[in-house]
Amino acid sequence: MFGVHYLPAAVLASQVSTLNNFVLTEFWVFRDRDTPGHVIWRYLTFNLLNMATLLVRVPVLYILTDLAGVYYLISNFVAIGITFGIRYLVADNWIWAGRDRRDQKPIEGWFQYDVHGVVRIISTVHLPELAAFNVAHKVEPDIVIRRRFIGGRPRFRAANWRDEEGTIRYREHFGPLSAAFDVRIGERIELDANWLLTWSHHVLYTNMVEPLLRFVLVDREYVLLHCAAIDAERGAAIMSAQTDTGKTSTVLRLLMAHSWGFISDDMAILTPGGEILSYPKPMTLSSHTMAAVNDQVLPWADRLMLAIRSRVHSKEGRSAGHALGRLNVPIVTINSWVQLLVPPPKYHVQSLIDCDLSDRAPIDSVILMERGTPPLAEEPDFAFTIERLIENTDDAYTFPPFATFAPLIEINGRGYAQLRAHELELLTASVRAARRSRVRVVGHSWSEIIPTLLDRASSDVPPSVLEVAARSDDDAPGRTTAAAQLSEPPVVGVGGGGRRSSRP
């Protein structure tokens, strides 16, 4: 109509559509999010994002229209489709990143975390995995996490070493452009991470903070165990399995069907006196996990992207990452960018279902969960149970740089081997009195089996458990759908073996 060339017209049109898209995004797509910052700041950031995507969109327009001869409106449609994913991920994770932050607020620039009064952490970057332990007062830290400019010179291989002063240093191929961190262990532990790790806070927590926390807890007579746990009538049931076996979906189904308390779906803290302390990290969802609940609890935009995110962070995605980790590549840098651009879909349990949280409970049962054939149901001996609990915990720490980083840790005169040996002693004391079960299922039927295991009077595993374990998911008899289960108010109780709390 106005005879404007299509390339400047695309730039002008992007400003009009930016305002329109911002209004729809602010008041519709992310309307339920508790997003920090002022609306004007979000608009300016969103505008800059759209202008940045013109660096992709305009060249695509030119190539398709002038070089390939495609009609310019079709070219424009293709270019917008290519940049949509980029815009959504940035908007979702940076501009409107208010989802499930649990009101973490820094004090004088520091986030304060108190883990059951046992370990205290302060950090200049918020750590969503520790949101449940965020406190609104200053703590005396045992672990300090800071953002620092570090990286060193470019190198041909990743390096992890302890220098003459005792500082553990990790560097990758591209110097300051790669992931890098330093750890100093003294009266308190100081972790300095560079810009990339503090941006990708999931990698920072999982690969650096949690390994340190694990061995600090061991030094203080506690065990950080990779497991799921619920607080049932007789006490806590620990469910141990390797990653991606089905712990999260099992916990969700159990809590929807019973008035039990949530302790954890990934990590929990055990005491040598036979108690378990909660460690309610956000749950990592998958399409299979969402089948356990009504997926309408998620905003439609999150449901739209769940398939992409869960695929990237699936067992296959992690296997690809482990394969890369065996090569001479900057694997922590690659992992940081993947987690930054496509962060794992994480939600707190109370965002998905109505349930109570349990702070602590006496340990009643240990259930070793396996998936595969042939189906199996038995009471394992004590030594096998301990061995499997340790193996399943180690399975959560297989991604680099743990294999080179952890052996350099020394706390209060105890090296890595001594800390591991003491961890085994503490674990043995923690679960010595617990009932034991080992169940291998063909499908995902643990939520049908576990109540039977917890209700049995003796330690013997009932024969009926094996029958259920042998079923495939397709063979499961008329299981009530998750949507139907949520159509009535869930029953939430406060009984059971431990102290319950409904606080987020």
Buried (B, 14 or more C-beta within 10 A) or exposed (E): EEEEEBBEBBEEEBEEEBEEBBEEBBEEBBEEBEBBEEEEEBBEBBBEBBEBBBEEBBEBBBEBBEEEEBEBEEBBEBBBEEBEEBBBBBBBBEBBBBBBBBEBEBEEEBBBBBBBEBBBBBBBBBBBBBBBBBEEEEBEBBBBBBBBEBBBEEBEEBBBEBEEEEBBBBBBBBBBBBBBBBBBBEEBBBBBBBBBBBBBBBBBBBBBBBBBBBBBBBBEBBBBBBBBBBBBBBBBBBBBBBBBBBBBBBBBBBBBBBBBBBBBBBBBBBBBEBBBBBBBBBBBBBBBBBBBBBBEBBBEBBBEBBEBBBEBBBEEBBEEBEEBBEEEBBBBBBBBBBBBBBBBBBBBBBBBBBBBBBBBBBBBBBBBBBBEEEBBBBEBEEEEBBEBBBEBBEBBBBBBBBEBBBBBBBBEEBEBEBBBEBBBEBBBBBBEEBBBBBBBBBBBBBBBBBBBBBEBEEEEBBEEBBEBBBBEEEEEEEEEEBEEBBEEEBEBBEEBBBBBBEEB
